[in-house]
Amino acid sequence: MKPTLDIIIFVAALIAVALLADAWRSARHDSQQLAATLAAQNAVIQQANDRENQRDSQLATVLANIHNQKRTVQTPQQAAKQLPFVLPPLPLPVSIHDPDLSAPLPPGEPPSTSISIPQPDLVPLYDDLQDCRASTLQNDALKKDLSDEKSRSASLLHERDAAIAVAHGGTFLLRLKRAAKWFAIGVATGAAVAAVAHH
């Protein structure tokens, strides 16, 4: 009877070691897989951040340039000179006529500048002004979308960090608990077989 009990204990210990080794191997494999996935995703996130930062920098430069140009134009005469440069490319040049300020104006009438727009320019100019309106609306929508996207990205990063924490703190322990459960079942089965063999 004693050798049979020793064999059962030896087999149970062997099963326990095998289960622990399997749990360790699986946990190590999962950890390596998670590390590879996270490295790949971190590279994608970093590239996206770099592209976004580059676009933001370029946009800030262009907007600062436009703001400086707007600041330098303070008078109607300066605006009349600069206006042709900010109009879209048109088939014919637009003529801007400043009034002759040396001639006296009727009392209470401000000096007025006239712009002569050739007829072929009307449709392209109208289309461009409508495109500007559409761009303004799209810009507002894109700002809101960007805000939502940043919020979504922050949420995804939080989920990723939570997954890392679970993977590092729980996976091996969960496998170890399962292995211990099966080991306990094996020990109980071995004890039951030993008890039956003893009787």
FENUR-V92075 format. One record per pair of residues at least 4 apart in sequence whose ideal C-beta (glycine too) atoms are under 6 Angstrom apart, sorted by the first residue. I is the first residue (numbers start at 0). J is the second residue. Records with the same first field share a line. If there is no record, write none. Layout:
I->J + J
//
This chain:
3->196
4->193
7->189 + 193
11->185 + 186 + 189
14->185
15->182
18->178 + 181 + 182
19->178
22->174 + 175 + 178
25->174
26->170 + 171 + 174
29->170
33->166
37->41
72->77 + 78 + 81
78->82
79->95 + 97 + 112
83->93
87->127
89->120 + 123
90->119
91->117 + 119 + 120
93->116
94->115
95->114
96->113
97->112
98->110
104->108
116->120
120->124
134->138
164->168
165->169
166->170
169->173
//
